[in-house]
């Protein structure tokens, strides 16, 4: 393996730009293309990716796609030509009628990876669809042999595609590569490795904690870590969309905002359109980028993946992304929040028992 200093990072927040970058890297693939995503649509973006990947399969490139069957409703016939030329397409666990229908079927594969030729990795928040072309995302392109480690994870997921709980009884070891750590989560009421690691990072912060997330429903321990940091005079900022694509989450999250504001946490709402980026930045020294949201459902029920690192090149780009995001935000208005209609408070209370499933 090459030295960790040989890594090259590039952060994308504009879907059009990272789609172009992905397609260009796919065009130059010679060995394999492995793609794992939650949503792959039959639209202009999905068709463009399918057609190019199919052409690469005809050229002899190994193709493996792992798609979540909840997020992706495509029939296998959509990939008929790809499969005919040797490509493999698997859908993670079909929806079924279980006695615990809601909890079982919420155990989705939410990971988002594109791996090419043991040299290029994409990891982040975006799906393969034109549904989100105007969203603000976070996708990190890494050029290094880190791809070889992510490849092992992908192959394990690919071979376990028909299970709701991967490696149910086997602890997933920490994977480190130089100054980088790969975090994996599987559905669990107790382990929740990514949540635990994020809490550890927040607790170690000395100056600043910044979170970007589309869905903000923090559990008690996350809230405590954030408020404890604020009490230490750490500048804690949470950035979320003014209006996400899941309206019920927007309603329920309001229940937490007043208390967090009173504890000294700065809450910002992104205004132009949906903010779908999933980032954590600690003291402008440590970053995390990946697929998990800061909510109950993501930490408890979803198969997620993220990387934590200290590379100055990546930190600088993520910090720049965040500063640009903040320029398009408004502050949480506590006085307005206190005066919100009674019917809104009623809906917040009604949704509270379902907070793990939203």
Secondary structure, DSSP 8 states (H G I E B T S, - for coil): ---GGG-EEEEEEEHHHHHHHHHHHHHT-SSEEEEEES-B-SSHHHHHHHHHHHHHHHTT-EEEEEEETTT----GGGGHHHHHTT-EEEEE------TTHHHHHT--B---EEEETTTEEEEES--BSGGGTTSEEEEEEEESTHHHHHHHHHHHHHHTTT-SSTTTTS----EEETTEEEEEE-S-SS--HHHHHHHHHHHH-SSEEEEE-S-EE--HHHHHHHHHHHHTT-EEEEEEESS-S-HHHHHHHHHHHHHHHHTT-EEEEE-SS-B---EEEETTTEEEEES--EEHHHHHH-BEEEEEE--HHHHHHHHHHHHHHHTTEEE--HHHHHT--HHHHHHHHHHHTTTTT-
